[in-house]
Amino acid sequence: MTSGYAAITKLRKFIAGPVERCDFCRVRVPDEHAHLVEARTLRMFCACAGCAAEMTDDGLGFRRIEQRQESLAGFQMADSDWAMLQIPIDVAFLFRPEDGAEPIAMFPGPAGATRSQLSADVWSELAERYPVLGELAPGAEALLVNRSSGRRDHYRVSTDHCYALTGLMRARWRGLTGGEEAWAAIDQYFTELDHATTPGGVAHA
């Protein structure tokens, strides 16, 4: 499977050309370089080694994205809890908020990633029932929920997977419901993710 990092790298090269640069100081960076996320906005940035260290050490709200793709064996979110999120499609990412910030759910679609603001009360209720939500690195990790095609699969993934899946859906989505090609590509994405993930063995309370 193409990792989230690789997918984002290919996308950025397509847009910006073959030379990638640090988004902070504009120095050229190698293919394997740090990615940072601004926890409050979920914007992702390429960073050279120096800027990665500086931006994550100064309390500026940036977090380094550490590659993660972990299947949560034994984890099941109840249908009633999923309904509380009011997500209009069967795929979503849940992000733990920074202190004092609003929790965020994101779902991919034809226009890219759409944010669904959650109330603090809903988040607290879910986090109490599903402790893994409280273990996520704010902005840098998400709980990925896949309920498409009758599945009930859950993963703890780094934020680059959000960008990779969102890019896939944006490229393939047709009409109001996405179309067969889009959902076939999504099914393939999750099949490959299953093969690449490590079992987390995390069960809900």
One Martini backbone bead per residue (centre of mass of N, CA, C, O) as a GRO file, in nm:
protein
  205
    1MET     BB    1   0.097   0.035   0.019
    2THR     BB    2   0.045   0.365   0.008
    3SER     BB    3   0.142   0.592   0.197
    4GLY     BB    4   0.060   0.888   0.321
    5TYR     BB    5   0.326   1.026   0.260
    6ALA     BB    6   0.349   0.940  -0.039
    7ALA     BB    7   0.086   1.068  -0.137
    8ILE     BB    8   0.156   1.360  -0.059
    9THR     BB    9   0.421   1.383  -0.216
   10LYS     BB   10   0.298   1.341  -0.498
   11LEU     BB   11   0.098   1.576  -0.489
   12ARG     BB   12   0.303   1.806  -0.443
   13LYS     BB   13   0.473   1.751  -0.699
   14PHE     BB   14   0.247   1.800  -0.901
   15ILE     BB   15   0.205   2.100  -0.814
   16ALA     BB   16   0.530   2.204  -0.761
   17GLY     BB   17   0.715   1.984  -0.841
   18PRO     BB   18   1.027   1.822  -0.780
   19VAL     BB   19   1.068   2.050  -0.560
   20GLU     BB   20   1.103   2.048  -0.218
   21ARG     BB   21   0.991   2.260   0.057
   22CYS     BB   22   0.995   2.437   0.319
   23ASP     BB   23   0.720   2.607   0.467
   24PHE     BB   24   0.912   2.814   0.639
   25CYS     BB   25   1.220   2.854   0.479
   26ARG     BB   26   1.251   2.713   0.175
   27VAL     BB   27   1.416   2.481   0.190
   28ARG     BB   28   1.539   2.207   0.073
   29VAL     BB   29   1.397   1.878   0.069
   30PRO     BB   30   1.373   1.565   0.112
   31ASP     BB   31   1.166   1.308   0.075
   32GLU     BB   32   1.259   1.254   0.371
   33HIS     BB   33   1.045   1.430   0.588
   34ALA     BB   34   0.892   1.639   0.781
   35HIS     BB   35   0.566   1.652   0.943
   36LEU     BB   36   0.328   1.902   1.016
   37VAL     BB   37   0.068   2.001   1.252
   38GLU     BB   38  -0.201   2.210   1.304
   39ALA     BB   39  -0.415   2.138   1.547
   40ARG     BB   40  -0.653   2.351   1.494
   41THR     BB   41  -0.659   2.315   1.156
   42LEU     BB   42  -0.504   2.060   1.011
   43ARG     BB   43  -0.256   2.161   0.885
   44MET     BB   44   0.000   2.072   0.656
   45PHE     BB   45   0.369   2.042   0.680
   46CYS     BB   46   0.673   2.096   0.561
   47ALA     BB   47   1.004   2.007   0.710
   48CYS     BB   48   1.282   2.075   0.830
   49ALA     BB   49   1.477   1.994   1.088
   50GLY     BB   50   1.490   2.277   1.220
   51CYS     BB   51   1.186   2.357   1.205
   52ALA     BB   52   1.070   2.112   1.348
   53ALA     BB   53   1.206   2.176   1.620
   54GLU     BB   54   1.109   2.472   1.660
   55MET     BB   55   0.789   2.438   1.619
   56THR     BB   56   0.765   2.206   1.858
   57ASP     BB   57   0.919   2.379   2.108
   58ASP     BB   58   0.741   2.676   2.117
   59GLY     BB   59   0.426   2.654   2.147
   60LEU     BB   60   0.271   2.684   1.836
   61GLY     BB   61   0.081   2.416   1.763
   62PHE     BB   62   0.282   2.198   1.669
   63ARG     BB   63   0.301   1.866   1.519
   64ARG     BB   64   0.441   1.574   1.477
   65ILE     BB   65   0.425   1.328   1.233
   66GLU     BB   66   0.367   0.995   1.310
   67GLN     BB   67   0.364   0.706   1.177
   68ARG     BB   68   0.025   0.556   1.164
   69GLN     BB   69  -0.129   0.206   1.156
   70GLU     BB   70  -0.400   0.095   1.355
   71SER     BB   71  -0.577  -0.165   1.452
   72LEU     BB   72  -0.892  -0.206   1.643
   73ALA     BB   73  -0.928  -0.467   1.806
   74GLY     BB   74  -1.256  -0.487   1.951
   75PHE     BB   75  -1.365  -0.230   1.833
   76GLN     BB   76  -1.693  -0.069   1.902
   77MET     BB   77  -1.930   0.140   1.768
   78ALA     BB   78  -2.219   0.245   1.830
   79ASP     BB   79  -2.484   0.347   1.650
   80SER     BB   80  -2.573   0.573   1.848
   81ASP     BB   81  -2.295   0.716   1.850
   82TRP     BB   82  -2.271   0.772   1.551
   83ALA     BB   83  -2.532   0.948   1.534
   84MET     BB   84  -2.417   1.187   1.707
   85LEU     BB   85  -2.222   1.294   1.466
   86GLN     BB   86  -2.363   1.355   1.191
   87ILE     BB   87  -2.266   1.177   0.944
   88PRO     BB   88  -2.333   1.148   0.591
   89ILE     BB   89  -2.118   0.926   0.592
   90ASP     BB   90  -1.911   0.612   0.634
   91VAL     BB   91  -1.666   0.824   0.679
   92ALA     BB   92  -1.428   0.906   0.951
   93PHE     BB   93  -1.263   1.159   1.154
   94LEU     BB   94  -1.127   1.173   1.487
   95PHE     BB   95  -1.031   1.455   1.692
   96ARG     BB   96  -0.839   1.559   1.932
   97PRO     BB   97  -0.827   1.822   2.128
   98GLU     BB   98  -0.709   2.086   2.233
   99ASP     BB   99  -0.688   2.281   2.481
  100GLY     BB  100  -0.994   2.461   2.446
  101ALA     BB  101  -1.093   2.311   2.205
  102GLU     BB  102  -1.268   2.189   1.949
  103PRO     BB  103  -1.392   1.923   1.835
  104ILE     BB  104  -1.327   1.693   1.548
  105ALA     BB  105  -1.486   1.610   1.246
  106MET     BB  106  -1.407   1.421   0.947
  107PHE     BB  107  -1.506   1.419   0.593
  108PRO     BB  108  -1.492   1.287   0.288
  109GLY     BB  109  -1.509   1.436  -0.051
  110PRO     BB  110  -1.554   1.622  -0.341
  111ALA     BB  111  -1.433   1.893  -0.169
  112GLY     BB  112  -1.302   1.726   0.048
  113ALA     BB  113  -1.263   1.826   0.365
  114THR     BB  114  -1.511   1.802   0.620
  115ARG     BB  115  -1.625   1.981   0.888
  116SER     BB  116  -1.743   1.864   1.219
  117GLN     BB  117  -1.867   2.005   1.482
  118LEU     BB  118  -1.831   1.936   1.819
  119SER     BB  119  -1.934   1.892   2.116
  120ALA     BB  120  -1.807   1.864   2.428
  121ASP     BB  121  -2.022   1.665   2.533
  122VAL     BB  122  -1.997   1.449   2.317
  123TRP     BB  123  -1.698   1.393   2.351
  124SER     BB  124  -1.701   1.313   2.651
  125GLU     BB  125  -1.891   1.074   2.616
  126LEU     BB  126  -1.713   0.915   2.416
  127ALA     BB  127  -1.442   0.913   2.580
  128GLU     BB  128  -1.560   0.745   2.813
  129ARG     BB  129  -1.628   0.490   2.628
  130TYR     BB  130  -1.355   0.570   2.442
  131PRO     BB  131  -1.033   0.597   2.542
  132VAL     BB  132  -0.871   0.638   2.273
  133LEU     BB  133  -0.949   0.938   2.230
  134GLY     BB  134  -0.754   1.035   2.476
  135GLU     BB  135  -0.476   0.918   2.320
  136LEU     BB  136  -0.459   1.116   2.111
  137ALA     BB  137  -0.283   1.319   1.913
  138PRO     BB  138  -0.332   1.632   1.864
  139GLY     BB  139  -0.382   1.640   1.509
  140ALA     BB  140  -0.184   1.371   1.452
  141GLU     BB  141  -0.443   1.200   1.523
  142ALA     BB  142  -0.692   0.937   1.444
  143LEU     BB  143  -1.016   0.816   1.422
  144LEU     BB  144  -1.098   0.568   1.197
  145VAL     BB  145  -1.412   0.529   1.030
  146ASN     BB  146  -1.564   0.225   0.880
  147ARG     BB  147  -1.910   0.177   0.729
  148SER     BB  148  -1.872   0.057   0.466
  149SER     BB  149  -2.020  -0.214   0.332
  150GLY     BB  150  -2.091  -0.306   0.645
  151ARG     BB  151  -1.871  -0.201   0.807
  152ARG     BB  152  -1.671  -0.207   1.141
  153ASP     BB  153  -1.405  -0.006   1.130
  154HIS     BB  154  -1.096   0.066   1.322
  155TYR     BB  155  -0.849   0.338   1.346
  156ARG     BB  156  -0.513   0.439   1.419
  157VAL     BB  157  -0.406   0.746   1.272
  158SER     BB  158  -0.240   0.948   1.088
  159THR     BB  159  -0.309   1.245   0.923
  160ASP     BB  160  -0.212   1.160   0.637
  161HIS     BB  161  -0.455   0.967   0.587
  162CYS     BB  162  -0.664   1.185   0.552
  163TYR     BB  163  -0.538   1.309   0.295
  164ALA     BB  164  -0.531   1.055   0.118
  165LEU     BB  165  -0.837   0.986   0.125
  166THR     BB  166  -0.941   1.259   0.033
  167GLY     BB  167  -0.797   1.260  -0.243
  168LEU     BB  168  -0.932   1.007  -0.354
  169MET     BB  169  -1.229   1.103  -0.337
  170ARG     BB  170  -1.200   1.363  -0.501
  171ALA     BB  171  -1.110   1.215  -0.770
  172ARG     BB  172  -1.371   0.990  -0.780
  173TRP     BB  173  -1.610   1.158  -0.735
  174ARG     BB  174  -1.970   1.119  -0.822
  175GLY     BB  175  -2.197   1.307  -0.748
  176LEU     BB  176  -2.382   1.244  -0.459
  177THR     BB  177  -2.267   0.923  -0.400
  178GLY     BB  178  -1.988   0.878  -0.603
  179GLY     BB  179  -1.993   0.593  -0.705
  180GLU     BB  180  -1.844   0.301  -0.791
  181GLU     BB  181  -1.549   0.392  -0.822
  182ALA     BB  182  -1.514   0.525  -0.547
  183TRP     BB  183  -1.597   0.276  -0.364
  184ALA     BB  184  -1.385   0.085  -0.476
  185ALA     BB  185  -1.141   0.256  -0.386
  186ILE     BB  186  -1.210   0.254  -0.086
  187ASP     BB  187  -1.204  -0.050  -0.044
  188GLN     BB  188  -0.907  -0.077  -0.133
  189TYR     BB  189  -0.783   0.100   0.080
  190PHE     BB  190  -0.878  -0.078   0.325
  191THR     BB  191  -0.748  -0.338   0.240
  192GLU     BB  192  -0.456  -0.224   0.248
  193LEU     BB  193  -0.467  -0.126   0.538
  194ASP     BB  194  -0.506  -0.403   0.669
  195HIS     BB  195  -0.226  -0.516   0.564
  196ALA     BB  196  -0.052  -0.270   0.715
  197THR     BB  197  -0.151  -0.311   0.986
  198THR     BB  198  -0.151  -0.310   1.332
  199PRO     BB  199  -0.253  -0.464   1.607
  200GLY     BB  200  -0.403  -0.318   1.898
  201GLY     BB  201  -0.628  -0.440   2.093
  202VAL     BB  202  -0.866  -0.230   2.134
  203ALA     BB  203  -1.111  -0.175   2.377
  204HIS     BB  204  -1.394  -0.089   2.493
  205ALA     BB  205  -1.569  -0.005   2.793
   0.00000   0.00000   0.00000
